[in-house]
Amino acid sequence: MKALVKIVLILQILSLFAQADEYIVVTHSKIKNLTKNQLKALYLKKLSFIDNIKIIPLNLEANNKIRKSFNKHILQMTPSHLKRYWMTQHYLGHRPPHSMTSQESIKLFVKKVDGAIGYINAVNLDDTIHVIYRWKD
């Protein structure tokens, strides 16, 4: 009986880990793995090139669950802080990354444009794109 209780407890713990969503930053070009700080700098337009490749960061729409996770875990900024940041940058002539309507549109753009990077759910990974960063929510 004790063994059965232990097994049930272990299965419940494993199911909690299985429910955590895994997200990935992807590209099609030869960009190597990036650090969280490099991604943050690219998405805040403080860095434009990696290994002499012009990077084109892509966002999902503002209300997207994955974008919210990206902003929280990678950019480490609240929506209001991010909004203030881009308002200030606007007056300096800088624009935020382009927003795409879906993960599929990000994948298609990344496949066709060298230097493009975007984030998607890891379940949408296929062999036409390359993972350069991973995080879990």
C-alpha positions in Angstrom: 0.0 0.0 0.0 2.8 2.4 0.8 4.5 1.7 -2.5 1.2 2.5 -4.3 0.9 5.9 -2.5 4.6 6.7 -3.4 3.9 5.9 -7.0 0.8 8.1 -7.1 2.7 10.9 -5.5 5.6 10.6 -7.9 3.1 10.6 -10.9 1.4 13.7 -9.6 4.7 15.5 -9.2 5.8 14.5 -12.7 2.5 15.7 -14.1 3.1 19.1 -12.6 6.4 19.3 -14.5 4.8 18.1 -17.7 2.3 20.9 -17.6 5.0 23.6 -17.7 5.1 25.1 -21.1 8.5 25.2 -22.9 9.2 28.0 -25.3 12.0 28.5 -27.8 13.7 31.3 -29.7 14.3 30.1 -33.3 16.1 31.1 -36.4 17.0 29.7 -39.8 20.4 31.2 -40.3 23.7 30.1 -38.7 23.2 32.1 -35.5 24.6 30.2 -32.6 22.9 29.9 -29.2 22.3 33.2 -27.5 22.3 34.2 -23.9 19.3 35.8 -22.2 21.2 39.1 -22.0 21.9 39.0 -25.8 18.2 38.3 -26.5 17.1 41.1 -24.2 19.5 43.5 -25.9 18.3 42.4 -29.4 14.6 42.8 -28.5 15.2 46.2 -26.9 17.2 47.3 -30.0 20.4 47.9 -28.0 22.2 45.3 -30.1 21.6 44.8 -33.9 24.2 42.3 -35.0 25.4 38.8 -33.9 28.5 37.4 -35.7 28.1 40.1 -38.4 24.5 39.0 -39.1 21.8 41.7 -38.9 19.2 40.4 -36.5 15.5 41.0 -37.1 13.6 40.2 -33.9 10.0 39.3 -34.2 7.3 39.5 -31.5 3.9 37.9 -31.2 1.0 40.2 -30.6 0.9 42.0 -27.2 -1.9 39.8 -25.7 -0.3 36.5 -26.7 0.5 34.2 -23.8 4.0 33.4 -25.2 4.8 37.0 -25.6 3.8 37.7 -22.0 6.1 34.9 -20.9 8.9 36.2 -23.1 8.5 39.7 -21.6 8.5 38.3 -18.1 11.3 35.8 -18.4 13.6 37.3 -21.0 13.0 41.0 -21.1 12.2 41.0 -17.4 9.8 43.9 -17.9 6.1 44.5 -17.1 3.8 45.6 -19.9 3.7 49.2 -18.5 7.5 49.4 -18.2 7.9 48.1 -21.7 5.3 50.6 -23.0 7.2 53.5 -21.3 10.5 52.1 -22.7 9.2 52.1 -26.3 7.6 55.6 -25.9 11.0 57.0 -24.9 12.7 55.0 -27.8 10.2 56.4 -30.3 11.4 59.9 -29.6 14.9 58.7 -30.3 13.9 57.3 -33.6 13.8 53.6 -32.6 10.9 51.3 -33.2 10.0 48.0 -31.4 10.4 44.7 -33.1 7.8 43.7 -35.7 4.7 41.9 -34.3 3.5 38.8 -36.1 -0.1 37.4 -35.8 0.8 33.7 -35.1 3.6 31.3 -34.4 3.2 29.9 -37.9 3.9 33.4 -39.4 7.0 33.7 -37.2 8.2 30.3 -38.5 7.6 31.2 -42.1 9.4 34.6 -41.8 12.3 33.0 -39.9 12.6 30.3 -42.6 12.8 32.9 -45.4 14.7 35.9 -43.9 18.4 35.5 -42.8 18.9 37.0 -39.3 15.2 36.8 -38.3 14.6 35.4 -34.9 11.3 34.8 -33.1 9.8 32.8 -30.2 7.3 30.0 -30.4 6.0 27.1 -28.3 8.5 24.2 -28.4 5.8 21.8 -29.6 5.9 23.7 -32.9 9.5 23.0 -33.6 10.4 21.3 -36.9 13.6 20.5 -38.7 13.4 23.7 -40.9 14.3 26.0 -38.0 17.1 26.1 -35.4 16.7 26.7 -31.7 19.0 29.3 -30.2 17.4 29.6 -26.7 14.9 27.8 -24.5 12.9 28.7 -21.4 9.9 27.3 -19.4 7.0 29.1 -17.9 
